[in-house]
Amino acid sequence: MAVLVSAFLYWLATSGDRARDSALADATRNAARVARGLEESAGDGSLSGNEVKKILLSGSSPGRLISTTSDATTVRALIPGTGTSFGIPYSSQVQESQCYVFRVTGRRAVVHKESDSRCGYVTDQHQVAKDIDSTASALVHEVISAVKEAPGAEAEQVGSSVDSVVRSYRGQLLAQPVHTSSSATFVVRFHTVYATRGVNPDKCFSISFTGLGTTALKVKTAPPPKKGPWRAVCS
């Protein structure tokens, strides 16, 4: 009987360790998914900083960027994993992040674990702001490309395109667009893809499209108005 009690207590005591091991295994699977995404993009000839962002942010467990080379062929990132261990009378669930480096050569991406000391956090507000601004610019570029592929697109179609792009970068569309037949204005918030500490990781934008359906299409990006339903998250 004492042996059974001891075994039961050991099972309970090690539940958290099993959950952590499960989380690290999940992180390894997520890293493999990221590597496959990088290979697919490299094969299409479209590997870029914004493609890397989308790949890291895809799936149910988004990764966080630490650094990348200018040609996006070496990417260092924190990849998360979630693990659960079921025990009686309770279960343990933990999240762990593992540092990985991805190196892309041609159409192949090689991934291996890095020590935590190689995966520091970004603390430079300018770098973070630059990353968020580039995400907003990517939204504008992708929406304009979609509009050019569908001449005469109505504001509602542009709105659908904006919503799709915002989701692909895990941003937030903070308010229903104000639009007419030839213009539309959106308030969005983007988070940096970098793993950060001590800096503001997000920023809001008002993005206006005018001249929809004409060759005079113009886009203006500015801070959002101070009053509106987005005020609580954009202050």
Secondary structure as GFF3:
##gff-version 3
##sequence-region A 1 235
A	DSSP	alpha_helix	2	13	.	.	.	ID=ss1
A	DSSP	alpha_helix	15	43	.	.	.	ID=ss2
A	DSSP	alpha_helix	49	57	.	.	.	ID=ss3
A	DSSP	beta_strand	64	68	.	.	.	ID=ss4
A	DSSP	beta_strand	74	86	.	.	.	ID=ss5
A	DSSP	beta_strand	91	105	.	.	.	ID=ss6
A	DSSP	beta_strand	108	113	.	.	.	ID=ss7
A	DSSP	three_ten_helix	116	118	.	.	.	ID=ss8
A	DSSP	alpha_helix	125	149	.	.	.	ID=ss9
A	DSSP	alpha_helix	155	168	.	.	.	ID=ss10
A	DSSP	beta_strand	172	173	.	.	.	ID=ss11
A	DSSP	beta_strand	178	179	.	.	.	ID=ss12
A	DSSP	beta_strand	183	191	.	.	.	ID=ss13
A	DSSP	beta_strand	202	210	.	.	.	ID=ss14
A	DSSP	beta_strand	218	222	.	.	.	ID=ss15
A	DSSP	alpha_helix	231	234	.	.	.	ID=ss16
###
